């Protein structure tokens, strides 16, 4: 566009043919451009429709209409006879024909809605297979097995509703969690809370808290370089950089609480707090830089409470374990008029205000500040000592009133709007559900009736190589489609967190009971380990005297059964019988199995007896040895 405008403005004296040749040579891919002015085809479809209507109604003769609307007489006669008022393009049409290209276009949009958008190479491969199996004449490269790049560009130009976009990876859990039922339940609970505590006109009393990680490193982006360069390198501080957690909190007015920083380590240096944004606080965590229940309680008590407005406040957060498991933190929040509302699992990318409008801006400004710092401090690397300075530059640009308030508006929290979440947020989940039902219906039908339906169009069957069966373009595209993803069955299942009020009496009671059970389980684990470490004293036998195998086996069996009957029946099914780890908080990336004897769950690595737990496996081994010796 810019090059053509330059030729038009600066070189008006060149010939029309030479100008068209230059303009044609700048276009990719090659596309025919008429090199001379001709009256052939220089009429519009609107004039054609008017001319045909006037001739059909008897208002004009063909010759008069031809002169009036500037349409060739023979063309107008033919169009009046056939009733065709579509101008179309001059020359041969596309390889597949307009109907098949429309089907292909709808197929592309359908695959996008199902969460499997096609790449350019996918489309070229499908076009080649489509042409081969439908016996359509083509000039595609059979060795490569793909349609040409020129065909792809021309196909996109003929179908402007399709464009090349950069896709974003979304997990299957997030895809299926964004369903209208759970989102409606969340908004119903939010509306009830805002009504009960009169928060519809109090945006200063509605808060959102979340955490994000910042790496002490710059991220290379798009740069200017020599065309055709094989490698364009950007110097970074380190390979990855240390991760530091930032805790952000904002209310619906757009006012931000000063950030809280979490670094890994035990001892804190004053230098690390230098140049942090005013009011910021630095916490140290010995195990990792991630937030935990202790730090979250400390944040609420020492950092949030001094800035809390009078009356009840609503604090919206995600279902991270540090937010929902500590009874002490929940009791503190309830006693200080803080209502904790937990978002449904895997929905924060649409329902959490800070995720909608703040964190992307924060990280973009932070890594740009890191890039500029490295540019002015060549040969040095970014450490904890520079973090405060870089964060201060970033915080002032990202933590604006506009960014804060727009996040609550986009999430439908303030002003309250249960229809704020766009329809495309539910598109993939609804498409999966719809296609799953379609798959089930098709499996019940006869194979010859499983042709793919095309909206508002009847598909004409085309002959296949086999006389016993027919193939249609839509059925062929349907066969190329990937199967609908079924629910993934994994051993490490996790309970789904629904929208809930964490400070409600019911939730507090549940957490207290679970905490008491965990304490009892820890005590029993210690007792069980003590029993396992004690071995029964075996009586010494004389050298020639046979040992009583049955009695020794019975002693071991009784010892195992005694340990089994010592109160393990009260253990919940969510605990590993081997190591006692809670299923909902497991850290081992191994499968869980169920003992075929006691029917309790355990890690696969917590037993050496296959499908038996350690205790029942040992019991089975003792029994077998006793039988063999007898």
N, C-alpha and C positions, 0 to 999 in steps of 0.2 A: 504493500500500500504506500509506504513512505517513498520507495524508489520510484514508483509510477508517478506519484505527485511531483517528485523532483524533475522528472523528464517533462512532465506537462507544463511546469512553471518556467523552467530555465531554458528549454530548447523548443520553442514553438515553431521554428522555421523548418524543422526536418519534415520529410514526407510522411504521409499517413501510413504507407505500407512499411517503411522502415521503423516507424514508432511502434506499430503493432508487432513487428518482428522482435524488437528489443523487449517489449512488454511480455511477449509470449515466452521468450527465452528465460525470463526471470521467474517464471511460475514453475512450481514443483507440485505434483508431477506434470508431465506434458499434457496439455489440454488444448484442443483445437480452438484457435481464434481466427475468425474470418479476416482475411487480409485485404479485402476490397469491399466497397460499399455496393450492395445489391438490393434490389427490391424484393428478392425472393425471401419469403418468410418474415418480412418486416410489417407484420400486423399483429395486433394483440388478440388475446382470447376474448376479451370483452367485446371488441368489434365483431368478432366472429359470431358470438351469441346474439348480438343485436341484429346482425345481418340475417342469420338463420331464422330468427323470430319474425322479422318483417316479411321475409319471403314466404314462410309457412302460413302466416296470417293473411297473405294476399295484399299487404300494404305496398310492396315493391316487387318489381320484377328482379330476376337474377342479375341482369345487366345493370339495372339502376342501383341495386344494393352493392354490387361489386365496385362501382365507381364511388358510391357514397362512403363506404367503409374501407376502401382501399384494400380489397381482398380479391385475388385472382378469380376470374369467372369460373374456370373449371374446378378450382378448389371449392368454391362456394356451392357449385352444383353437386359435387360429390358429398359435401358435408350435409347439405339439405336432404339428399337422398338417404344417407346412412344415419342421420340424426346425431352424428358425433360432433360435439362442440369443444372438445379438448384439443388444444393446440399441439402439445407434445414437443419433443425435440426433433431437430432435423438429423437425418442420418440414422444409422442403425441404433437400436436401443441397447440396454445393458444385457449382459450375458444371461442372467437369471430371469429377466422379465420383471415387470413392476409387481405382480402379485407375489412372486417368490421373494423378492427383496423386502416387501412389506412383512411377510412371514418371518424373514430373517431379522428384521428390525424389531418386531414384537418379541422374538426369541431372546434377543440381547437384553431388552428391558425386563423380560421375565426372569432371566438369570440374575440380573442385578437385584431384583426384589427378593430373590431367594438367598442372597448372600454369596453367590458364586459369579461375580461379574467377570466378563471375558476380557482377556488382554488382546492386543492387536494380533499377536501370533496365533492365539486361540481362534480368532475370527477368520484369519487367513486359512488355517487348517480346516476349519469347519466348512468354509466356502469350497475348498477343493474337494473334500469328501462329499459334500452335497452335490456338486456338479458331477462327480464320478458316478455316484449311486443313482442319480436321477437321469443319467445318460444325456446330460446337457453339454453341447459342444463348447469347448473352452480352449484357451491357450495358456493355461497355468503350467508351471514346471512340474512334471510328474516325478522327477528325481527328488526334488525337495519335498513334494507333497503339500505345497501351500499355494494359495493365490498370491499374485504379485502385489508389491507395495503400491503400484499405481492403481490397481483395482481397489485397494483399501481406501486410498485417499479419495477416489472418485465416489466410492460407496458412501463415505462420510459426507461428502459434499451434496449427494443426492438425498441424504437423510439428516437434515440439520438438527433433529431432535436428539441425536446421539453425538456425544463428544468424548474426547479422551480426558479422563480425570484421574487424579492420584487417589487411590483408595486408602482407607485406614483399617488396620487390623482390629477386629472386635472378636473377643472370645465367644464360644458357643454359650457359655454361662450368661454373659451379658446380653447376648441376643435373645435368649429365651426368657430372661428375667424381665425384660422390658415388655410386659404384656399389660393390657388395659385393666384387667381385673385387679392386679396388685397395685398399680398406680392409682386407680380409683379408690381403693381401700386406704392408701396412704393419704390422699387428699381429703378423704372423709374424716380420718383421724386428725389431720391438721386443722380442718375447719372446726371440729368439735373442741379442740384445745383452744383455738383462738376465740371461740365463742364463750367458753367457760371462764376464761381469764381476761376477756375484753382486750384482745391484742390487735383487733382490726385497725385501730387508729393509733397504735403505738409501735411504729417501726423501730424505735430506739430500743425496744425490749425484745426484739427477735434477732438472734445471733446464729451464726454458722461457724463451726470450727472444723479444721482439717489440717493434715500434715502433708508435706511434700519434701522430696530430697533434692539437694543442690550439690553438684560435684565441683570440686575445686579445680576446674579445668575449663578451657574455652572449647567451643564446638565449631569446627569449620563449616562454612556455609557456601553459598554460591559466590564465585569470584570471577573476575575478568582475567583471561589468559589467552595465550596464542592459540589460534584456531588449529585444531589437529593435534594439540599437545597430548602425549600419551600419559603423562602423570603431572598433576597439579597438586603440589603439597603445601600444607599450611602448618606452621610450627605450633605445637600445643604445649601446655605446661607439663603434663605427664601423659601416660598412656590412657589412664582412666580418671584418676583423681579421687581424693577422699570424699565420701558422702557425708553431708551434714543435714540433719533434719530441721526444717523450719515449721513451726506451729503458727498458723494464721487464724485470726478470728475477726469477723466483721459483722456489723448489724445491718438491718435493712435500710437505714439512712445513708449507708456508705461510709460510716466511721469505722476505722480499723483499730483494734487493740494492738499495742506494740508487739512485735513478733517475739516468740520464744525460740531459742536455738538449743539444739541437742547435739553434743559431740561425744564421741566414744572416748572413754578414759575414766580415771578415778580422781585425779588431782586437777584442779582448775587453775589456770594462770590468768592473772589480771590483764595481761597483754592481749588475750584473745577477746576480751570485751571492749577493746579500744575501738572507737569510731562506729560502734553499733548504733542503729537508730535510737533516738531518745526513748527511754522507758523500756528498752529491750532487756531480756534476761537470758542467761546462759546456764543450761543444765548439763551435767556430766552423767553419762551412763556407762557403767563398767563393761557390760557385755557387748553392747552395740549402740549405734547412733539412733536406733529406732525408739519410738515412744513406748512406754509401758504403763501399767496401772498406777505405779507409785509416782511416776513423773506427771501423769495426767491429774492425779489428786493434788499434787503440789502446784500444778499450774492453776487449777480451779481455785484453790485456797489462797495462794499468795499472789497470783497475777491477775486472775479474772475478777475475784471478789472485790478488790479495791476500786475497780472500774465499773462494777455492776450498777445499773440504775435501780431506783427504788421500785418495790413491788415485784410481782412475778415476771420472770424472763423465760423465754423459750430458747433453748440451745439445741440446734439441729446438728446431728453428727452421724457418721457412718457406723457400721457394726463391728469395728475393730475390737479385738479382745480387750485392749486397754480401756475401752470406753464402757464396756458392758459387764465385765466380770467382777470388778472390785465392789464388794458390799459396803466397805467403808466410804468409798467415793460416792456411791449412790445415796447412802444415808446422809452424807454431808450436803449433797445437792438438794435433796428433798427438804432438809431442815433449813436451808437458806433460800427457799423459793426459786429454785432453778429447775425447770422442767426439761428433762432430757428426752428428745424425740429421735429415735433411731430410724434411719432410712432403710428401705428394703435392700437386700443384697444385690449387688451388681447393677444398681440403677443410679449410682452417684454421677455418672457422666452426663445425665440429664436432670437429675433432681437436686444436686448439690450446688448452691450458688457459687462457691469458690472455684469449683471445677468448670463452671460455665463461663466465667468472665475474668478470673484473676490469675490463676496459676500459669496459664500459657503466657500471659503478658509478663509475669514476674520472671519466668525462666528466660524468655527472649531478651529482656533487658539485662538480666544477670550475666548471661553468657556473652552478650555484646560488651558489657563492662569488663569482663575477663579478657576479651580479645584486645580491647583498647589498652588495658593495663599491660599486657604482654608486649604490645607494640611499643610502649614508652619505657619498658623495663626489659630490654633485650638481654637474654642470657639468664634470666631469673625465672623461678617457678612460683606458682600461687600456693600459699600455705595458709594455716589458720590465722596468722598474724595479719594477712591482707583481707580476710573474709569480712570483717566489720566494715571496712571502707567500701568494699565492692557492694555489700548488701545495702548500705545507706544510699549509695547512688541509685541502686535498683528500686528500693522501697519507695522513694519519693516519686518515681515515674509510674510504678504499677499500682500502688495502694491509693488510688484516687477515689473520690466520691462517686464518679461516674461508673468506674469499674465495679465498685462494691454494690451500688444500688441496682445496676443493670443485671447482676447475677441473680438477685432475689426476684426481679421481674421475669427473667427468662425461665426461672424454675417454678414460677406460678405461686410464690410464697407471699410476696407483697409487691403490689396489691394482689390479693388472693384471686387466683384464676386457675381452676382445675383443668381448663382446656388449653393451658399455655404450652404443654408439651406437644410438639408438632406430630402430625400423622406419620411422617416418614420414620420417626423413632420406633414405631411399632411395626413398620412394614415387613422387616425380615421375619420377625416372630410370627406375624399373621400369615405370611407367605408359606413358612415352614408348616404351620398348622394346616393350612388349606391344601398344600401339596401332599401332606401326610394322609389326609382324608381321601384325596384323589387317588393316591397310591393304593390305599386299602380297597377303594371301590374298583379300581382297575384289576386288582388281583382276583376279585370275585367274578369279574366278567370273563367272557371267552377271549382268547388271544386275538381273534380277528376283530374284536370290538374295542380294542385298546388304543385306537387312534387318538392322537392329541386334538382337542377341540380348539378352534381358532375363533375368537370373538367376532360376531357379526359377519361371518363369512363361511360359506360351505366349501369344503375341500374336495376337489375333483380327483378321484383316484387315478393314478398313472400305472400303466402296466409294468410289472416287475419281470425279472428273468424267469421266475417260476410262474406257471400258469395257475397254480393252486392258491396263490396269495397275491395281494396287491399292496403297493406301497404308496404312501402319500407324502408330500413334502413336510407336512406338519408332523406326521408320525416319525419320519426320519430325523427331524430335529429333536423330537421327544426322546428318541433312542440315544441321541448323543448327549442328553442332559445327564449330569451327575445325579446319583440317587439322593433322595432327601435325607439329611442327617437325622439319624435316630438318637434317642437319649443315650448318652454315653454311660455305660455301667462301669464304674471304677470302684476299686476296693476301698480307697480312702474317701469315702462319702463324707459330706459335711452337711450339718443341719442348716437349712435355709433360714436366714434371718428376715422376718417380716417386719413391716413398720410397727413400732411399738413404743410406748412411753416407759422409759427405763426407770423412772422414779415413781411409778405407780405401786401401790401396796402389793398387788399380785406379783409383779416382777421382783420386787424386793424379797418377798417371801420365798419365791422359787430360788433366787440366788443364795439366800441364807441356808436353805435346805441342801443345795448342792455343795456349798462351802463346808457345811458340817459333815456331809458324806465323804468329801475329799479328805478331811482331817481324820475321820475314822479309818478310811482306806489306808492312809499313810501309816497309822498306828498298827494296823493289821499286817501291812507289808513288813514292818520291822519285826513283828512277832513271828511271822512266817519265815523270814530269813534266819532268825535266831533258831527256830526249830530245825531248819534244813542244815544249819551248821553243826548241830549236835548229832552225833552218831551213836547208835546203841552199842554197848560194850558186849562183845562176843566172848562167850566162854571158850577157854582153850581146850582143845581135844588132843587126845593122844595120837601118836603117829599112825598106828594101825587101825584106829577106831573110825568107822564111817561117820560122816557128818549127816545131820538131819536136815536135808535140803528143804523139806516141807516146812519145818519150824522156822528156819531163817527167812524163807520167802514170806511166810505169814507175818513175821515181825515187820519186814519192810512194807508189806501191803497194809498192815494195820497202821504203821507210821504215816503212810501216804494218805490213807483214808481219814486218819485223825486230823491231819493238817487240812484236808478238804472240808471236814465238818467243823472247823474251828470258827466258822462265821462267814465263809466266803459266799454263802448263798445270798448275802445281802449286797454283794458287789453288783454294780450296775453293768449292763451289757456293753457299755461304751468304754470299759477299761480293759487293757491288755492283761490277761491272766499271767503272762510271763513277767513283764516289767512294771505293770501297773499304770502305764501311761494312758491318759484320757484320750479317747478317739477324736474328740472335737478339738484337741490342742496338741495333736501328735506332731512331732518334728522329724520322725523317721520317714524317709521316702521309700518305704517298702510296703508290700501288700499285706493285707490282713486275711487270716484264715480262721475257720471255726473248727474246734476240736470235735471229732466225730463221737466222742464219748461223753464229755461233760457239756458240750454244745456252747462253749464260751469262746470269745474272740481273743486273738493274740496276733502279734507280728509274726511274719513268716520266719524271721531270723531269731525269734525267741524260743524256738524248739528245734531239737535235733531228731525228732521222731516222726517226721512227715506230717500226716493228718492228725496226729495226737499232740496234745500239749505236753510239756515236759514231765508233769507228774503222772498223767495217765499213760504216756509212752513208756515211762520207767516201770509202771505197774504191769503193762502188757509184756514187757521184756522179761521181767522177773517170773511172771506166770509161764511164759514159753520155756524158759530155762528149767523151771521146776518140772514141767511135763517131760522134757527131753531126758533129764537125769533119771526120772522114774522109769 
